[in-house]
Amino acid sequence: MGRIRKLLIPGVDKNLLIKDATKLMPDLSRRRFIASGASLGALTLLTGCDVSDSFSADNMLKQISKFNDGVQALMFNPNALAPTFPESAITRPFPFNGYYAEDEVPDVDGKTYKLEVGGMIDNKEQWTLDRLYALPQVSQITRHVCVEGWSAIGSWQGVRLSEFLKRIGADTRAKYVWFQCAEGYSNTIDMATALHPQTQLTFKFDNQILPRKYGFPMKCRIPTKLGFKNPKYITALYVQNNDAGGYWENQGYNWFSGL
């Protein structure tokens, strides 16, 4: 591993580093870590490297996050449903969420909108909104869980992503579905999640055309994932074997982020 640096990370509280690292660990490793004293020394024992310097700490956190993603993926049950709720539980008003202000949301022209599809599919013809709206739609009332710590229950209507993938002749042996969005956002989900019965291409909120602040003309509602894995303002969808990452994932957020 070469010579280990002993400098502490400038401006970083060791206790906060330990706390964040513990959150990323799977249960078994977390128990071992806490039992061993919940210290930088314990992290060293678990990871095999000194985490008191910035390079080792960053590398360690990335490795734990990657391992945690793999564990979550293995534990994902494609038949287990996220909880659903009655209409009386809907959060009104449903909060706006984004990495930009509400008055900065994209203004997509529904009359000229066309969804681009590509990758490992048979039919690469673009889809107008009228054509998308004609697809068989289902409704769900599910909870949106934000990585920032809040949650809200919403009513969403649209076509199952699995049904849409069938319509375009997608090769469901592919590993991923990648989304590109109007505001520059992007996101990648695994195929098992794409085929989950509650994963939905959403056209409506509370039985009304999806408001602009919630993602018009279309978002992907994934109640088995944290909110940032639910892309809005979708303009393109690709079925592929390469992981194209995503806006937040490329900045260090957990890739799988299942609930």
C-alpha positions as CSV (number, residue, x, y, z in Angstrom):
1,M,0.0,0.0,0.0
2,G,3.0,2.3,0.2
3,R,3.8,4.7,2.9
4,I,0.8,5.7,5.0
5,R,0.3,9.4,5.7
6,K,-0.7,10.4,9.2
7,L,-2.1,13.8,8.6
8,L,-5.7,14.4,9.7
9,I,-8.1,15.6,7.1
10,P,-8.1,19.4,7.3
11,G,-11.3,20.7,8.8
12,V,-12.9,17.3,9.2
13,D,-14.2,16.1,12.7
14,K,-13.0,12.5,13.2
15,N,-16.2,11.6,15.1
16,L,-18.4,12.8,12.2
17,L,-16.2,10.8,9.8
18,I,-16.7,7.7,11.9
19,K,-20.5,8.4,12.1
20,D,-20.9,8.8,8.4
21,A,-18.8,5.7,7.7
22,T,-20.9,3.6,10.1
23,K,-24.1,4.6,8.2
24,L,-22.6,3.2,5.0
25,M,-21.7,-0.2,6.4
26,P,-23.9,-3.3,6.0
27,D,-25.3,-4.5,9.4
28,L,-22.8,-7.2,10.0
29,S,-19.8,-4.9,9.5
30,R,-21.5,-2.1,11.5
31,R,-21.9,-4.5,14.5
32,R,-18.2,-5.5,14.2
33,F,-17.2,-1.9,14.0
34,I,-19.2,-0.7,17.0
35,A,-18.1,-3.7,19.1
36,S,-14.5,-2.9,18.3
37,G,-14.7,0.6,19.8
38,A,-16.2,2.8,17.0
39,S,-12.9,4.5,16.4
40,L,-10.5,5.3,13.6
41,G,-8.5,2.3,14.8
42,A,-11.5,0.1,14.3
43,L,-12.0,1.5,10.8
44,T,-8.3,0.6,10.1
45,L,-9.0,-3.0,11.3
46,L,-12.0,-3.4,9.1
47,T,-10.6,-1.8,6.0
48,G,-6.9,-2.7,6.2
49,C,-5.8,0.9,5.8
50,D,-5.1,4.0,7.9
51,V,-8.1,6.4,7.4
52,S,-6.6,9.4,9.3
53,D,-5.4,11.0,6.0
54,S,-7.6,12.4,3.3
55,F,-6.7,9.9,0.5
56,S,-7.3,6.8,2.7
57,A,-10.5,8.2,4.2
58,D,-12.0,9.0,0.8
59,N,-11.0,5.7,-0.6
60,M,-12.3,3.8,2.4
61,L,-15.7,5.6,2.2
62,K,-16.0,4.9,-1.5
63,Q,-15.2,1.2,-1.0
64,I,-17.8,0.9,1.8
65,S,-20.4,2.7,-0.3
66,K,-19.6,0.4,-3.3
67,F,-19.9,-2.7,-1.0
68,N,-23.1,-1.4,0.5
69,D,-24.6,-0.9,-3.0
70,G,-23.7,-4.5,-3.9
71,V,-25.3,-5.8,-0.7
72,Q,-28.5,-3.8,-1.3
73,A,-28.7,-5.1,-4.9
74,L,-28.4,-8.7,-3.7
75,M,-31.1,-8.2,-1.1
76,F,-33.5,-6.4,-3.6
77,N,-36.7,-8.5,-4.0
78,P,-38.3,-7.7,-7.3
79,N,-41.6,-8.9,-6.0
80,A,-41.7,-7.0,-2.7
81,L,-43.9,-3.9,-2.9
82,A,-43.4,-0.5,-1.3
83,P,-46.2,0.5,1.1
84,T,-49.3,2.1,-0.4
85,F,-51.6,4.5,1.3
86,P,-55.2,5.8,1.1
87,E,-56.1,9.1,-0.5
88,S,-56.5,10.7,2.9
89,A,-52.8,10.2,3.6
90,I,-51.7,12.3,0.5
91,T,-49.4,15.2,1.5
92,R,-51.0,18.4,0.4
93,P,-49.4,20.5,-0.8
94,F,-46.8,18.0,-2.0
95,P,-43.4,19.6,-1.6
96,F,-41.2,20.7,-4.5
97,N,-37.7,19.1,-4.5
98,G,-34.8,19.8,-6.7
99,Y,-31.2,21.1,-6.7
100,Y,-32.4,24.4,-8.1
101,A,-35.1,26.8,-7.1
102,E,-38.7,26.2,-8.1
103,D,-38.8,29.1,-10.5
104,E,-35.8,27.5,-12.4
105,V,-37.5,24.3,-13.3
106,P,-37.4,23.4,-17.1
107,D,-40.3,24.6,-19.2
108,V,-40.8,21.8,-21.7
109,D,-43.2,22.3,-24.6
110,G,-45.6,19.4,-24.5
111,K,-46.8,20.1,-28.1
112,T,-43.3,19.5,-29.6
113,Y,-42.1,17.0,-27.0
114,K,-40.7,13.7,-28.1
115,L,-39.2,11.0,-25.9
116,E,-36.0,9.6,-27.4
117,V,-35.4,5.9,-26.8
118,G,-32.3,3.9,-27.8
119,G,-29.8,1.3,-26.9
120,M,-30.7,-2.4,-26.7
121,I,-34.3,-2.1,-28.1
122,D,-36.0,-3.1,-31.3
123,N,-38.1,0.1,-32.0
124,K,-36.2,3.4,-31.7
125,E,-39.1,5.5,-32.9
126,Q,-39.6,8.6,-30.7
127,W,-42.7,9.0,-28.6
128,T,-45.0,12.0,-28.5
129,L,-47.0,12.9,-25.4
130,D,-50.3,11.9,-27.0
131,R,-48.9,8.5,-27.8
132,L,-47.5,8.1,-24.3
133,Y,-50.8,9.1,-22.8
134,A,-52.6,6.4,-24.8
135,L,-50.7,3.7,-23.0
136,P,-52.4,1.6,-20.3
137,Q,-52.0,3.5,-17.0
138,V,-52.0,2.5,-13.4
139,S,-52.2,4.5,-10.2
140,Q,-50.2,4.4,-7.0
141,I,-50.2,6.3,-3.7
142,T,-46.7,5.9,-2.4
143,R,-44.2,7.7,-0.2
144,H,-41.4,9.8,-1.6
145,V,-38.3,9.6,0.7
146,C,-35.7,12.3,0.3
147,V,-32.1,11.8,1.1
148,E,-32.3,15.1,3.0
149,G,-34.4,13.3,5.7
150,W,-38.0,14.3,4.8
151,S,-40.8,12.3,3.1
152,A,-44.2,12.9,1.6
153,I,-47.0,10.8,0.2
154,G,-48.2,11.4,-3.4
155,S,-50.6,10.1,-5.9
156,W,-49.1,9.1,-9.2
157,Q,-50.5,7.9,-12.5
158,G,-48.7,6.5,-15.5
159,V,-47.6,3.4,-17.4
160,R,-45.5,0.7,-15.8
161,L,-41.9,1.0,-17.0
162,S,-41.9,-2.8,-17.6
163,E,-44.9,-2.3,-20.0
164,F,-43.2,0.5,-21.8
165,L,-40.0,-1.5,-22.2
166,K,-42.1,-4.3,-23.7
167,R,-43.6,-1.9,-26.2
168,I,-40.2,-0.8,-27.4
169,G,-38.8,-4.3,-27.6
170,A,-36.2,-3.8,-24.9
171,D,-33.7,-6.5,-24.2
172,T,-34.4,-7.1,-20.5
173,R,-31.2,-9.1,-20.2
174,A,-29.5,-5.7,-20.3
175,K,-28.2,-4.5,-17.0
176,Y,-29.4,-0.9,-16.9
177,V,-31.9,1.8,-18.0
178,W,-30.4,5.3,-18.3
179,F,-32.4,8.5,-18.2
180,Q,-31.5,11.9,-19.6
181,C,-33.6,14.9,-18.4
182,A,-34.4,18.4,-19.7
183,E,-32.5,20.3,-17.0
184,G,-29.3,18.3,-17.6
185,Y,-30.0,15.7,-14.8
186,S,-29.3,12.0,-15.6
187,N,-29.8,8.8,-13.7
188,T,-29.2,5.1,-14.1
189,I,-31.2,2.3,-12.6
190,D,-30.7,-1.5,-12.6
191,M,-32.9,-3.6,-14.8
192,A,-34.5,-5.4,-11.8
193,T,-35.7,-2.1,-10.5
194,A,-36.9,-1.0,-14.0
195,L,-39.0,-4.2,-14.2
196,H,-40.5,-3.8,-10.7
197,P,-44.3,-3.6,-10.9
198,Q,-44.3,-0.2,-9.0
199,T,-41.7,1.5,-11.2
200,Q,-43.7,3.9,-13.3
201,L,-43.3,6.4,-16.1
202,T,-45.5,9.0,-14.5
203,F,-47.7,11.4,-16.5
204,K,-50.0,12.7,-13.8
205,F,-50.0,13.8,-10.2
206,D,-53.2,13.3,-8.2
207,N,-55.0,12.5,-11.5
208,Q,-54.0,15.8,-13.1
209,I,-51.4,16.3,-15.9
210,L,-48.1,16.3,-14.1
211,P,-47.4,19.9,-12.9
212,R,-44.3,21.5,-14.2
213,K,-42.7,21.7,-10.7
214,Y,-43.2,17.9,-10.3
215,G,-41.5,16.9,-13.6
216,F,-43.7,17.7,-16.6
217,P,-43.9,16.1,-19.1
218,M,-42.8,12.8,-17.5
219,K,-40.9,11.5,-14.5
220,C,-40.0,8.0,-13.4
221,R,-41.6,7.1,-10.1
222,I,-39.6,4.5,-8.2
223,P,-41.1,4.0,-4.7
224,T,-38.4,1.4,-3.8
225,K,-35.7,4.0,-4.1
226,L,-34.7,7.3,-2.5
227,G,-36.1,10.4,-4.2
228,F,-33.0,11.4,-6.2
229,K,-33.2,8.1,-8.1
230,N,-36.6,9.3,-9.4
231,P,-35.7,11.4,-12.5
232,K,-38.0,14.2,-13.7
233,Y,-38.4,16.1,-17.0
234,I,-37.3,12.9,-18.9
235,T,-36.3,13.5,-22.5
236,A,-34.5,10.2,-23.3
237,L,-34.4,6.6,-22.1
238,Y,-31.7,4.1,-23.1
239,V,-31.4,0.4,-22.4
240,Q,-27.7,-0.6,-22.0
241,N,-25.1,-2.6,-20.3
242,N,-22.8,0.2,-19.3
243,D,-23.4,2.1,-16.1
244,A,-23.6,5.8,-17.1
245,G,-23.9,6.9,-13.5
246,G,-26.0,9.9,-12.6
247,Y,-25.9,13.5,-11.4
248,W,-25.7,12.7,-7.7
249,E,-24.1,9.3,-8.0
250,N,-21.1,10.9,-9.8
251,Q,-20.7,13.2,-6.8
252,G,-20.5,10.3,-4.3
253,Y,-24.1,9.4,-3.5
254,N,-24.8,5.7,-3.1
255,W,-25.7,4.2,-6.5
256,F,-28.4,1.7,-5.5
257,S,-30.1,3.8,-2.8
258,G,-32.9,1.3,-2.2
259,L,-35.3,1.7,0.7
